[in-house]
Amino acid sequence: MNTLPNDPVMMLSVVNTLLRDRYSSLEDLAKGEGVDPAVISQRLGMIDYSYNRESNQFK
């Protein structure tokens, strides 16, 4: 079930919180939330954020 907001700024907040509190990777988050990880990366790329594996967050 996709519970992520469509707005990139709101999505950034939700995704980074989920990565911090619930998921160990972007792939785990995408699977758990029923979203293609490429969609998350593309949408957050619109506001110049990209996934950093080492910190497990979008920066």
mmJSON file of the N, C-alpha and C atoms, coordinates in Angstrom:
{"data_MODEL":{"atom_site":{
"group_PDB":["ATOM","ATOM","ATOM","ATOM","ATOM","ATOM","ATOM","ATOM","ATOM","ATOM","ATOM","ATOM","ATOM","ATOM","ATOM","ATOM","ATOM","ATOM","ATOM","ATOM","ATOM","ATOM","ATOM","ATOM","ATOM","ATOM","ATOM","ATOM","ATOM","ATOM","ATOM","ATOM","ATOM","ATOM","ATOM","ATOM","ATOM","ATOM","ATOM","ATOM","ATOM","ATOM","ATOM","ATOM","ATOM","ATOM","ATOM","ATOM","ATOM","ATOM","ATOM","ATOM","ATOM","ATOM","ATOM","ATOM","ATOM","ATOM","ATOM","ATOM","ATOM","ATOM","ATOM","ATOM","ATOM","ATOM","ATOM","ATOM","ATOM","ATOM","ATOM","ATOM","ATOM","ATOM","ATOM","ATOM","ATOM","ATOM","ATOM","ATOM","ATOM","ATOM","ATOM","ATOM","ATOM","ATOM","ATOM","ATOM","ATOM","ATOM","ATOM","ATOM","ATOM","ATOM","ATOM","ATOM","ATOM","ATOM","ATOM","ATOM","ATOM","ATOM","ATOM","ATOM","ATOM","ATOM","ATOM","ATOM","ATOM","ATOM","ATOM","ATOM","ATOM","ATOM","ATOM","ATOM","ATOM","ATOM","ATOM","ATOM","ATOM","ATOM","ATOM","ATOM","ATOM","ATOM","ATOM","ATOM","ATOM","ATOM","ATOM","ATOM","ATOM","ATOM","ATOM","ATOM","ATOM","ATOM","ATOM","ATOM","ATOM","ATOM","ATOM","ATOM","ATOM","ATOM","ATOM","ATOM","ATOM","ATOM","ATOM","ATOM","ATOM","ATOM","ATOM","ATOM","ATOM","ATOM","ATOM","ATOM","ATOM","ATOM","ATOM","ATOM","ATOM","ATOM","ATOM","ATOM","ATOM","ATOM","ATOM","ATOM","ATOM","ATOM","ATOM","ATOM","ATOM"],
"id":[1,2,3,4,5,6,7,8,9,10,11,12,13,14,15,16,17,18,19,20,21,22,23,24,25,26,27,28,29,30,31,32,33,34,35,36,37,38,39,40,41,42,43,44,45,46,47,48,49,50,51,52,53,54,55,56,57,58,59,60,61,62,63,64,65,66,67,68,69,70,71,72,73,74,75,76,77,78,79,80,81,82,83,84,85,86,87,88,89,90,91,92,93,94,95,96,97,98,99,100,101,102,103,104,105,106,107,108,109,110,111,112,113,114,115,116,117,118,119,120,121,122,123,124,125,126,127,128,129,130,131,132,133,134,135,136,137,138,139,140,141,142,143,144,145,146,147,148,149,150,151,152,153,154,155,156,157,158,159,160,161,162,163,164,165,166,167,168,169,170,171,172,173,174,175,176,177],
"type_symbol":["N","C","C","N","C","C","N","C","C","N","C","C","N","C","C","N","C","C","N","C","C","N","C","C","N","C","C","N","C","C","N","C","C","N","C","C","N","C","C","N","C","C","N","C","C","N","C","C","N","C","C","N","C","C","N","C","C","N","C","C","N","C","C","N","C","C","N","C","C","N","C","C","N","C","C","N","C","C","N","C","C","N","C","C","N","C","C","N","C","C","N","C","C","N","C","C","N","C","C","N","C","C","N","C","C","N","C","C","N","C","C","N","C","C","N","C","C","N","C","C","N","C","C","N","C","C","N","C","C","N","C","C","N","C","C","N","C","C","N","C","C","N","C","C","N","C","C","N","C","C","N","C","C","N","C","C","N","C","C","N","C","C","N","C","C","N","C","C","N","C","C","N","C","C","N","C","C"],
"label_atom_id":["N","CA","C","N","CA","C","N","CA","C","N","CA","C","N","CA","C","N","CA","C","N","CA","C","N","CA","C","N","CA","C","N","CA","C","N","CA","C","N","CA","C","N","CA","C","N","CA","C","N","CA","C","N","CA","C","N","CA","C","N","CA","C","N","CA","C","N","CA","C","N","CA","C","N","CA","C","N","CA","C","N","CA","C","N","CA","C","N","CA","C","N","CA","C","N","CA","C","N","CA","C","N","CA","C","N","CA","C","N","CA","C","N","CA","C","N","CA","C","N","CA","C","N","CA","C","N","CA","C","N","CA","C","N","CA","C","N","CA","C","N","CA","C","N","CA","C","N","CA","C","N","CA","C","N","CA","C","N","CA","C","N","CA","C","N","CA","C","N","CA","C","N","CA","C","N","CA","C","N","CA","C","N","CA","C","N","CA","C","N","CA","C","N","CA","C","N","CA","C","N","CA","C","N","CA","C"],
"label_alt_id":[null,null,null,null,null,null,null,null,null,null,null,null,null,null,null,null,null,null,null,null,null,null,null,null,null,null,null,null,null,null,null,null,null,null,null,null,null,null,null,null,null,null,null,null,null,null,null,null,null,null,null,null,null,null,null,null,null,null,null,null,null,null,null,null,null,null,null,null,null,null,null,null,null,null,null,null,null,null,null,null,null,null,null,null,null,null,null,null,null,null,null,null,null,null,null,null,null,null,null,null,null,null,null,null,null,null,null,null,null,null,null,null,null,null,null,null,null,null,null,null,null,null,null,null,null,null,null,null,null,null,null,null,null,null,null,null,null,null,null,null,null,null,null,null,null,null,null,null,null,null,null,null,null,null,null,null,null,null,null,null,null,null,null,null,null,null,null,null,null,null,null,null,null,null,null,null,null],
"label_comp_id":["MET","MET","MET","ASN","ASN","ASN","THR","THR","THR","LEU","LEU","LEU","PRO","PRO","PRO","ASN","ASN","ASN","ASP","ASP","ASP","PRO","PRO","PRO","VAL","VAL","VAL","MET","MET","MET","MET","MET","MET","LEU","LEU","LEU","SER","SER","SER","VAL","VAL","VAL","VAL","VAL","VAL","ASN","ASN","ASN","THR","THR","THR","LEU","LEU","LEU","LEU","LEU","LEU","ARG","ARG","ARG","ASP","ASP","ASP","ARG","ARG","ARG","TYR","TYR","TYR","SER","SER","SER","SER","SER","SER","LEU","LEU","LEU","GLU","GLU","GLU","ASP","ASP","ASP","LEU","LEU","LEU","ALA","ALA","ALA","LYS","LYS","LYS","GLY","GLY","GLY","GLU","GLU","GLU","GLY","GLY","GLY","VAL","VAL","VAL","ASP","ASP","ASP","PRO","PRO","PRO","ALA","ALA","ALA","VAL","VAL","VAL","ILE","ILE","ILE","SER","SER","SER","GLN","GLN","GLN","ARG","ARG","ARG","LEU","LEU","LEU","GLY","GLY","GLY","MET","MET","MET","ILE","ILE","ILE","ASP","ASP","ASP","TYR","TYR","TYR","SER","SER","SER","TYR","TYR","TYR","ASN","ASN","ASN","ARG","ARG","ARG","GLU","GLU","GLU","SER","SER","SER","ASN","ASN","ASN","GLN","GLN","GLN","PHE","PHE","PHE","LYS","LYS","LYS"],
"label_asym_id":["A","A","A","A","A","A","A","A","A","A","A","A","A","A","A","A","A","A","A","A","A","A","A","A","A","A","A","A","A","A","A","A","A","A","A","A","A","A","A","A","A","A","A","A","A","A","A","A","A","A","A","A","A","A","A","A","A","A","A","A","A","A","A","A","A","A","A","A","A","A","A","A","A","A","A","A","A","A","A","A","A","A","A","A","A","A","A","A","A","A","A","A","A","A","A","A","A","A","A","A","A","A","A","A","A","A","A","A","A","A","A","A","A","A","A","A","A","A","A","A","A","A","A","A","A","A","A","A","A","A","A","A","A","A","A","A","A","A","A","A","A","A","A","A","A","A","A","A","A","A","A","A","A","A","A","A","A","A","A","A","A","A","A","A","A","A","A","A","A","A","A","A","A","A","A","A","A"],
"label_entity_id":["1","1","1","1","1","1","1","1","1","1","1","1","1","1","1","1","1","1","1","1","1","1","1","1","1","1","1","1","1","1","1","1","1","1","1","1","1","1","1","1","1","1","1","1","1","1","1","1","1","1","1","1","1","1","1","1","1","1","1","1","1","1","1","1","1","1","1","1","1","1","1","1","1","1","1","1","1","1","1","1","1","1","1","1","1","1","1","1","1","1","1","1","1","1","1","1","1","1","1","1","1","1","1","1","1","1","1","1","1","1","1","1","1","1","1","1","1","1","1","1","1","1","1","1","1","1","1","1","1","1","1","1","1","1","1","1","1","1","1","1","1","1","1","1","1","1","1","1","1","1","1","1","1","1","1","1","1","1","1","1","1","1","1","1","1","1","1","1","1","1","1","1","1","1","1","1","1"],
"label_seq_id":[1,1,1,2,2,2,3,3,3,4,4,4,5,5,5,6,6,6,7,7,7,8,8,8,9,9,9,10,10,10,11,11,11,12,12,12,13,13,13,14,14,14,15,15,15,16,16,16,17,17,17,18,18,18,19,19,19,20,20,20,21,21,21,22,22,22,23,23,23,24,24,24,25,25,25,26,26,26,27,27,27,28,28,28,29,29,29,30,30,30,31,31,31,32,32,32,33,33,33,34,34,34,35,35,35,36,36,36,37,37,37,38,38,38,39,39,39,40,40,40,41,41,41,42,42,42,43,43,43,44,44,44,45,45,45,46,46,46,47,47,47,48,48,48,49,49,49,50,50,50,51,51,51,52,52,52,53,53,53,54,54,54,55,55,55,56,56,56,57,57,57,58,58,58,59,59,59],
"pdbx_PDB_ins_code":[null,null,null,null,null,null,null,null,null,null,null,null,null,null,null,null,null,null,null,null,null,null,null,null,null,null,null,null,null,null,null,null,null,null,null,null,null,null,null,null,null,null,null,null,null,null,null,null,null,null,null,null,null,null,null,null,null,null,null,null,null,null,null,null,null,null,null,null,null,null,null,null,null,null,null,null,null,null,null,null,null,null,null,null,null,null,null,null,null,null,null,null,null,null,null,null,null,null,null,null,null,null,null,null,null,null,null,null,null,null,null,null,null,null,null,null,null,null,null,null,null,null,null,null,null,null,null,null,null,null,null,null,null,null,null,null,null,null,null,null,null,null,null,null,null,null,null,null,null,null,null,null,null,null,null,null,null,null,null,null,null,null,null,null,null,null,null,null,null,null,null,null,null,null,null,null,null],
"Cartn_x":[0.841,0.0,0.887,0.663,1.458,0.886,1.64,1.199,2.081,2.933,3.844,3.152,3.41,2.821,3.403,2.653,3.131,4.039,3.809,4.629,6.051,7.061,8.439,8.954,8.609,9.098,8.487,7.2,6.549,7.083,7.292,7.822,9.196,10.042,11.376,11.293,10.445,10.305,9.834,8.812,8.25,9.27,9.905,10.86,12.048,12.627,13.774,13.38,12.187,11.719,11.558,10.957,10.785,12.137,13.075,14.405,15.103,14.91,15.534,14.892,13.561,12.838,12.452,12.301,11.674,12.422,13.114,13.707,15.213,15.901,17.367,17.924,17.052,17.52,16.35,16.689,15.665,14.857,15.524,14.834,13.822,14.193,13.263,12.069,12.322,11.241,10.29,10.842,10.01,9.145,9.733,8.978,7.89,8.239,7.285,6.14,6.416,5.4,4.734,5.179,4.567,4.84,6.07,6.455,7.756,7.902,9.142,10.214,11.387,12.413,12.846,12.753,13.113,12.155,10.892,9.913,10.27,10.64,11.035,12.266,13.269,14.502,14.248,13.405,13.104,12.381,11.397,10.624,11.479,12.311,13.164,14.315,14.683,15.668,15.174,13.859,13.264,13.606,13.896,14.266,15.742,16.51,17.967,18.406,17.656,18.053,18.313,19.305,19.597,19.864,19.677,19.824,21.293,21.647,22.984,22.919,23.499,23.438,24.125,25.233,25.998,25.203,24.472,23.692,22.232,21.856,20.492,19.468,19.749,18.825,19.019,18.052,18.171,18.805,19.819,20.539,20.558],
"Cartn_y":[-1.184,0.0,1.249,2.117,3.332,4.403,4.741,5.77,7.009,7.082,8.205,9.384,10.59,11.772,11.994,12.633,12.932,14.158,15.117,16.326,15.951,16.336,15.933,16.382,17.578,18.062,17.248,16.981,16.15,14.717,14.214,12.866,12.755,13.761,13.75,13.533,14.271,14.148,12.756,12.264,10.95,9.842,9.902,8.86,8.821,9.971,9.96,9.492,9.815,9.316,7.8,7.285,5.837,5.131,5.716,5.108,5.101,6.126,6.202,5.218,5.149,4.419,2.983,2.674,1.404,0.548,1.167,0.407,0.585,-0.488,-0.455,-0.059,0.124,0.528,1.093,1.789,2.317,1.172,0.075,-1.07,-1.67,-1.784,-2.29,-1.357,-0.06,0.92,0.804,0.749,0.671,-0.582,-1.696,-2.949,-2.863,-2.357,-2.259,-1.3,-0.247,0.763,0.565,-0.448,-0.754,0.279,0.788,1.817,1.398,1.718,1.474,2.423,1.905,2.795,3.863,3.56,4.549,5.74,5.497,6.582,7.503,6.928,7.734,8.561,7.926,8.629,9.722,9.444,10.434,11.629,11.366,12.464,13.324,12.692,13.465,14.123,13.56,14.197,15.528,15.672,16.928,18.091,17.797,18.844,18.683,18.043,17.911,17.072,16.032,15.085,13.738,13.037,11.683,10.79,9.499,8.531,8.276,8.292,7.989,6.691,5.628,4.314,4.311,5.004,4.99,5.549,6.63,7.234,6.769,6.018,5.523,6.653,7.693,8.813,9.57,10.385,11.272,12.559,13.012,14.238,15.139],
"Cartn_z":[0.0,0.0,0.0,-0.959,-1.067,-0.156,0.873,1.82,1.735,0.712,0.59,-0.091,0.393,-0.241,-1.635,-2.506,-3.855,-3.887,-3.008,-2.964,-2.564,-3.365,-3.062,-1.693,-1.259,0.037,1.177,1.074,2.089,2.043,0.818,0.662,1.307,1.143,1.742,3.241,3.894,5.344,5.742,5.067,5.395,5.115,3.947,3.56,4.517,4.831,5.746,7.145,7.579,8.875,8.844,7.779,7.644,7.561,6.834,6.735,8.099,8.862,10.182,11.165,11.142,12.182,11.836,10.543,10.207,9.189,8.245,7.135,7.085,6.713,6.675,5.312,4.308,2.982,2.179,1.104,0.205,-0.404,-0.73,-1.323,-0.349,0.92,1.938,2.099,2.112,2.229,1.044,-0.156,-1.356,-1.343,-0.979,-0.91,0.154,1.318,2.418,2.151,1.39,1.11,-0.249,-0.999,-2.289,-3.372,-3.386,-4.348,-5.029,-6.284,-7.006,-6.457,-6.06,-5.526,-6.53,-7.82,-8.845,-8.811,-8.484,-8.394,-7.231,-6.108,-4.954,-5.304,-5.869,-6.224,-7.253,-8.228,-9.265,-8.675,-7.845,-7.267,-6.34,-5.528,-4.63,-5.385,-6.522,-7.385,-7.934,-8.025,-8.497,-7.573,-6.316,-5.365,-4.947,-5.837,-5.687,-4.489,-4.176,-3.133,-3.775,-3.265,-3.735,-2.526,-2.743,-1.657,-1.361,-0.094,0.369,1.171,0.624,1.282,2.646,2.752,4.005,5.17,4.922,6.001,5.986,4.932,4.766,4.844,4.058,3.982,2.674,2.354,1.207,1.68,0.95,1.288,0.091],
"occupancy":[1.0,1.0,1.0,1.0,1.0,1.0,1.0,1.0,1.0,1.0,1.0,1.0,1.0,1.0,1.0,1.0,1.0,1.0,1.0,1.0,1.0,1.0,1.0,1.0,1.0,1.0,1.0,1.0,1.0,1.0,1.0,1.0,1.0,1.0,1.0,1.0,1.0,1.0,1.0,1.0,1.0,1.0,1.0,1.0,1.0,1.0,1.0,1.0,1.0,1.0,1.0,1.0,1.0,1.0,1.0,1.0,1.0,1.0,1.0,1.0,1.0,1.0,1.0,1.0,1.0,1.0,1.0,1.0,1.0,1.0,1.0,1.0,1.0,1.0,1.0,1.0,1.0,1.0,1.0,1.0,1.0,1.0,1.0,1.0,1.0,1.0,1.0,1.0,1.0,1.0,1.0,1.0,1.0,1.0,1.0,1.0,1.0,1.0,1.0,1.0,1.0,1.0,1.0,1.0,1.0,1.0,1.0,1.0,1.0,1.0,1.0,1.0,1.0,1.0,1.0,1.0,1.0,1.0,1.0,1.0,1.0,1.0,1.0,1.0,1.0,1.0,1.0,1.0,1.0,1.0,1.0,1.0,1.0,1.0,1.0,1.0,1.0,1.0,1.0,1.0,1.0,1.0,1.0,1.0,1.0,1.0,1.0,1.0,1.0,1.0,1.0,1.0,1.0,1.0,1.0,1.0,1.0,1.0,1.0,1.0,1.0,1.0,1.0,1.0,1.0,1.0,1.0,1.0,1.0,1.0,1.0,1.0,1.0,1.0,1.0,1.0,1.0],
"B_iso_or_equiv":[0.0,0.0,0.0,0.0,0.0,0.0,0.0,0.0,0.0,0.0,0.0,0.0,0.0,0.0,0.0,0.0,0.0,0.0,0.0,0.0,0.0,0.0,0.0,0.0,0.0,0.0,0.0,0.0,0.0,0.0,0.0,0.0,0.0,0.0,0.0,0.0,0.0,0.0,0.0,0.0,0.0,0.0,0.0,0.0,0.0,0.0,0.0,0.0,0.0,0.0,0.0,0.0,0.0,0.0,0.0,0.0,0.0,0.0,0.0,0.0,0.0,0.0,0.0,0.0,0.0,0.0,0.0,0.0,0.0,0.0,0.0,0.0,0.0,0.0,0.0,0.0,0.0,0.0,0.0,0.0,0.0,0.0,0.0,0.0,0.0,0.0,0.0,0.0,0.0,0.0,0.0,0.0,0.0,0.0,0.0,0.0,0.0,0.0,0.0,0.0,0.0,0.0,0.0,0.0,0.0,0.0,0.0,0.0,0.0,0.0,0.0,0.0,0.0,0.0,0.0,0.0,0.0,0.0,0.0,0.0,0.0,0.0,0.0,0.0,0.0,0.0,0.0,0.0,0.0,0.0,0.0,0.0,0.0,0.0,0.0,0.0,0.0,0.0,0.0,0.0,0.0,0.0,0.0,0.0,0.0,0.0,0.0,0.0,0.0,0.0,0.0,0.0,0.0,0.0,0.0,0.0,0.0,0.0,0.0,0.0,0.0,0.0,0.0,0.0,0.0,0.0,0.0,0.0,0.0,0.0,0.0,0.0,0.0,0.0,0.0,0.0,0.0],
"pdbx_formal_charge":[null,null,null,null,null,null,null,null,null,null,null,null,null,null,null,null,null,null,null,null,null,null,null,null,null,null,null,null,null,null,null,null,null,null,null,null,null,null,null,null,null,null,null,null,null,null,null,null,null,null,null,null,null,null,null,null,null,null,null,null,null,null,null,null,null,null,null,null,null,null,null,null,null,null,null,null,null,null,null,null,null,null,null,null,null,null,null,null,null,null,null,null,null,null,null,null,null,null,null,null,null,null,null,null,null,null,null,null,null,null,null,null,null,null,null,null,null,null,null,null,null,null,null,null,null,null,null,null,null,null,null,null,null,null,null,null,null,null,null,null,null,null,null,null,null,null,null,null,null,null,null,null,null,null,null,null,null,null,null,null,null,null,null,null,null,null,null,null,null,null,null,null,null,null,null,null,null],
"auth_seq_id":[1,1,1,2,2,2,3,3,3,4,4,4,5,5,5,6,6,6,7,7,7,8,8,8,9,9,9,10,10,10,11,11,11,12,12,12,13,13,13,14,14,14,15,15,15,16,16,16,17,17,17,18,18,18,19,19,19,20,20,20,21,21,21,22,22,22,23,23,23,24,24,24,25,25,25,26,26,26,27,27,27,28,28,28,29,29,29,30,30,30,31,31,31,32,32,32,33,33,33,34,34,34,35,35,35,36,36,36,37,37,37,38,38,38,39,39,39,40,40,40,41,41,41,42,42,42,43,43,43,44,44,44,45,45,45,46,46,46,47,47,47,48,48,48,49,49,49,50,50,50,51,51,51,52,52,52,53,53,53,54,54,54,55,55,55,56,56,56,57,57,57,58,58,58,59,59,59],
"auth_comp_id":["MET","MET","MET","ASN","ASN","ASN","THR","THR","THR","LEU","LEU","LEU","PRO","PRO","PRO","ASN","ASN","ASN","ASP","ASP","ASP","PRO","PRO","PRO","VAL","VAL","VAL","MET","MET","MET","MET","MET","MET","LEU","LEU","LEU","SER","SER","SER","VAL","VAL","VAL","VAL","VAL","VAL","ASN","ASN","ASN","THR","THR","THR","LEU","LEU","LEU","LEU","LEU","LEU","ARG","ARG","ARG","ASP","ASP","ASP","ARG","ARG","ARG","TYR","TYR","TYR","SER","SER","SER","SER","SER","SER","LEU","LEU","LEU","GLU","GLU","GLU","ASP","ASP","ASP","LEU","LEU","LEU","ALA","ALA","ALA","LYS","LYS","LYS","GLY","GLY","GLY","GLU","GLU","GLU","GLY","GLY","GLY","VAL","VAL","VAL","ASP","ASP","ASP","PRO","PRO","PRO","ALA","ALA","ALA","VAL","VAL","VAL","ILE","ILE","ILE","SER","SER","SER","GLN","GLN","GLN","ARG","ARG","ARG","LEU","LEU","LEU","GLY","GLY","GLY","MET","MET","MET","ILE","ILE","ILE","ASP","ASP","ASP","TYR","TYR","TYR","SER","SER","SER","TYR","TYR","TYR","ASN","ASN","ASN","ARG","ARG","ARG","GLU","GLU","GLU","SER","SER","SER","ASN","ASN","ASN","GLN","GLN","GLN","PHE","PHE","PHE","LYS","LYS","LYS"],
"auth_asym_id":["A","A","A","A","A","A","A","A","A","A","A","A","A","A","A","A","A","A","A","A","A","A","A","A","A","A","A","A","A","A","A","A","A","A","A","A","A","A","A","A","A","A","A","A","A","A","A","A","A","A","A","A","A","A","A","A","A","A","A","A","A","A","A","A","A","A","A","A","A","A","A","A","A","A","A","A","A","A","A","A","A","A","A","A","A","A","A","A","A","A","A","A","A","A","A","A","A","A","A","A","A","A","A","A","A","A","A","A","A","A","A","A","A","A","A","A","A","A","A","A","A","A","A","A","A","A","A","A","A","A","A","A","A","A","A","A","A","A","A","A","A","A","A","A","A","A","A","A","A","A","A","A","A","A","A","A","A","A","A","A","A","A","A","A","A","A","A","A","A","A","A","A","A","A","A","A","A"],
"auth_atom_id":["N","CA","C","N","CA","C","N","CA","C","N","CA","C","N","CA","C","N","CA","C","N","CA","C","N","CA","C","N","CA","C","N","CA","C","N","CA","C","N","CA","C","N","CA","C","N","CA","C","N","CA","C","N","CA","C","N","CA","C","N","CA","C","N","CA","C","N","CA","C","N","CA","C","N","CA","C","N","CA","C","N","CA","C","N","CA","C","N","CA","C","N","CA","C","N","CA","C","N","CA","C","N","CA","C","N","CA","C","N","CA","C","N","CA","C","N","CA","C","N","CA","C","N","CA","C","N","CA","C","N","CA","C","N","CA","C","N","CA","C","N","CA","C","N","CA","C","N","CA","C","N","CA","C","N","CA","C","N","CA","C","N","CA","C","N","CA","C","N","CA","C","N","CA","C","N","CA","C","N","CA","C","N","CA","C","N","CA","C","N","CA","C","N","CA","C","N","CA","C","N","CA","C","N","CA","C"],
"pdbx_PDB_model_num":[1,1,1,1,1,1,1,1,1,1,1,1,1,1,1,1,1,1,1,1,1,1,1,1,1,1,1,1,1,1,1,1,1,1,1,1,1,1,1,1,1,1,1,1,1,1,1,1,1,1,1,1,1,1,1,1,1,1,1,1,1,1,1,1,1,1,1,1,1,1,1,1,1,1,1,1,1,1,1,1,1,1,1,1,1,1,1,1,1,1,1,1,1,1,1,1,1,1,1,1,1,1,1,1,1,1,1,1,1,1,1,1,1,1,1,1,1,1,1,1,1,1,1,1,1,1,1,1,1,1,1,1,1,1,1,1,1,1,1,1,1,1,1,1,1,1,1,1,1,1,1,1,1,1,1,1,1,1,1,1,1,1,1,1,1,1,1,1,1,1,1,1,1,1,1,1,1]
}}}
